């Protein structure tokens, strides 16, 4: 079964950290560029970070560039998003995206940054 499953979301105070994971199954992860998107209530889904097939290239939204790090471990079929210095405006549902021969989405994981 081809799927992406996100985990690691939760409630965190401003300034805190979370690490999201995206576990891929049913396909070869290294054949796909991977991204993290997020969607805040009432807003459109936006690209947060992206990584090339073997991790040699990354890019980030300006709002997260110095705080978030995307990485991948193709041997473990997993993509990560390390989020530091979290702000209330980082609140939203975070989605994993695979882009290659097909485009695939996970079901999302909720991140809430609040005191």
FENLINUR-V77916 format. One record per pair of residues at least 6 apart in sequence whose ideal C-beta (glycine too) atoms are under 6 Angstrom apart, sorted by the first residue. I is the first residue (numbers start at 1). J is the second residue. Records with the same first field share a line. If there is no record, write none. Layout:
I->J ; J
//
This chain:
1->26
2->26 ; 27
3->25
4->22 ; 24 ; 96 ; 104 ; 106
5->23 ; 106
6->22 ; 96 ; 106 ; 109
7->21
8->19 ; 20 ; 21
9->109 ; 110 ; 111
11->112
12->18 ; 86 ; 113
13->115
14->113 ; 115
16->86
17->84
18->83
19->82
20->81 ; 94
21->78 ; 80
22->79 ; 96
23->78
24->77
29->74 ; 77
30->53 ; 74
31->100
32->98 ; 100
33->52 ; 53 ; 99
34->51 ; 79 ; 98
35->50 ; 97
36->48 ; 49 ; 81 ; 94
37->45 ; 47 ; 95 ; 97
38->48 ; 92 ; 94
39->45 ; 92 ; 93
40->92
48->61 ; 64
49->60 ; 68 ; 70
50->59
51->58 ; 70 ; 72
55->72
58->70
67->84 ; 85
68->83
69->82
70->81
71->80
72->79
86->113
88->113
90->113
91->112 ; 113
93->108 ; 110
94->109 ; 111
95->105 ; 106 ; 108
96->106
97->105
98->104
//
